[in-house]
Every structure is written in structure tokens, then in C-alpha cells.
Amino acid sequence: MSGTLLLIEDDLRLAQMVADYLRQAGFTCEHAGDGQSGLTRVQEGGVDLVVLDLMLPDMDGLQVCQRIRGLQGSASQVPVLMLTAKGDPMDRIIGLELGADDYLPKPFEPRELLARIKAILRRKPGEAAHEKSHLTFGSLEIDRDARQVSVHGALCDLTSYQFDLLVALAERAGRVLTRDQIMEAVRGRELEAFDRSIDVHMGRIRAAIEVDPKDPKRILTVRGVGYVFAKEQD
């Protein structure tokens, strides 16, 4: 696997160590020491994934993530893996709500960082080319090729990760899935037993596709189990 990674990290020693490791794994790894220079590089295009530190000298990583999602064109869809402080679940939740695709607490093992990067990059356009390019459920349309979701013709604002979560549910419409099964479908690896980040993403997806996210008709919660994508709305 290859691709261009952008590491936005102000700790030069850590950035150098991580960049060297990722280059040995076959990636092109670029570095930005602050949020603004990182944003500028993302806008230029050609970045396949951003590894984003939460603590930066000019703005925090949450702001950077939010601004990336607000960019024009394909730059807004660049996957973001956020590096967070260990033991601070609120940072993780806020990061996911702002559009981060995944998170990794510091300190971390470089091998785990590499594994998560590869898992995100495996979710790419064309990997499901053998399947139907469109999934349609009433006013909801999922375009696999364009990686876009629309309701009544209006495009929905979803991150790359949220798009894959929605596809995983829609492909199994009518089937109740546990959180572990959903995450396994998009990540290719098991989810920690008590990781609730899936719930944050589901809330974001509902906000994008449901008429009333507080009273969802398409993505339903099955208490004590997980979620089900309704084939037909009530």
C-alpha cells in the first residue's frame, strides 16, 4: 500500500520518527509544524490522509479538522486520523463530531498507527466496483462511485468514514448489526468492547440523512444490541 500522508505535528522529534517509520512502510510522508501550513497543504491537493495532532501552536487540532471539512471540493473529504491525549474521551468525541475518521491516543505504537492508516486507506473508491454503484431507498440515494449521499437530490455532508458506515448498514438493510459487526465491516479489525465512537458517527449520519434526527426512521437503534437500517420508512 502507498499514498501521500500529511503529518500535522509540532513535536519535531516525534514527527521525524513517525515520518521515517511510515516512509519505510512505503508511504510518502510530508510534515507541517502548525495548523495553518497543514491546511494550506491540504488545499493544494494530493494528500491521501492527514495525521493530525490535537495540540498545535497556532490553533488546536479540532479547529484544523473543522476547517478541513469546510474546504471546497475533494479536499474536504481527506480522511483525518487524530492524535489525542490519552485518557481524554471528550477530545475523541468532539473530534469525531467535527469529522475525524479515527483517533489514536498518545503515546502510541507506530505499528498501531500504521495499521489504522492502512485500514482507513483500504476504504477507497472502486473497492466495491463489482457491486451495484447505486443504493436507493426512497428519497435516499447512495452513489458508491462518487462516494456521495443525497436525500431528495440534496447532497449530504458526510466524512469518508461515515459514508462507509452508512454503506455497511445499507448493504445489510433489515438486518440488526452489533457495533462490533458494523466496525468490522468498515475497518477489517475488531473494535474494543467499550468503544462508543460508533454512536457518535451514527448521530452524525442521522443528522445528515434523517428528517428528524431525534426521531430517526432510517437508522434505528436496537437497545442492547446495535443498529438496523430500515428497508422501508414508517
Buried (B, 14 or more C-beta within 10 A) or exposed (E): EEBBBBBBBBBEEBBBEBBEBBEEBEBBBBBBBBBBBBBEBBBEEEBBBBBBBBBBEEBBBBBBBBBBBEBEEEBBBBBBBBBBEEEEEEBBBBBBBBBBBBBBBBEBEBEEBBBBBBBBBEBBEEEBEEEEEEBEBEBBBBBBEEBBBBBEEEEBEBBBBBBBBBBBBBBBBEEEBBBBBBBBBBBEEEBEEEBEBBBBBBBBBBBBBBEEBEEBBBBBEEEEEBBBBBEEEE
